[in-house]
Amino acid sequence: NAGVTQTPKFQVLKTGQSMTLQCAQDMNHEYMSWYRQDPGMGLRLIHYSVGAGITDQGEVPNGYNVSRSTTEDFPLRLLSAAPSQTSVYFCASRTGKGNYGYTFGSGTRLTVV
Amino acid sequence: QQQVKQSPQSLIVQKGGISIINCAYENTAFDYFPWYQQFPGKGPALLIAIRPDVSEKKEGRFTISFNKSAKQFSLHIMDSQPGDSATYFCAASIAGNTPLVFGKGTRLSVIA
């Protein structure tokens, strides 16, 4: 049981490049979310999903796309990277039944130059 | 509009002392209030959580106090230890339906 796995752990992109941050969970959790963490800003919600095929925007969705084709995977796509997207990205998941605590991955540290 | 306001931003406590972190929320529909602990280079981990039908929940040295009328909740760490040094986040959600909304975090340092 690996929990929530994020890849890569570190990434440097040039402005305008695109990439996909991967997130996979093996707990059969229905709910998955992407957050970004910036100094002094806490954790801000980018996109979330309540099940396969269902996604919705969070607080800071601009510049990011998501899809949820399977229960296990919830990739985050940066369409055209900008320096403002330099951040640490966390994926989290939880069951939809009763226990509302989220399990977080270990994060992806992204730098856009 | 920030839905969950957390204070202080940073906190220094002597070993053995009590650490207190406070949060206030706006949305009265929130009904799930967790606290997360984050060590450098790691993802946040659920520490303790409370629902509004109780005013206090205790797990070991960690206690959540909840004041529904004031729309406030707080984390108390008793007998604080250097190993408790971390960043703590409060959060809130409408338990069955919405993702977590986080406070901005408190960096706790416990010094010997």
Interface residues (C-beta under 8 A of the other chain):
Chain A: V4 Y31 S33 Y35 G40 M41 G42 L43 R44 L45 Y48 G58 F90 A92 G96 Y100 G101 Y102 T103 F104 G105 S106 G107
Chain B: Q6 Q9 Y32 P34 Y36 G41 K42 G43 P44 A45 L46 A49 F89 S93 A95 G96 P99 L100 V101 F102 G103 K104 G105
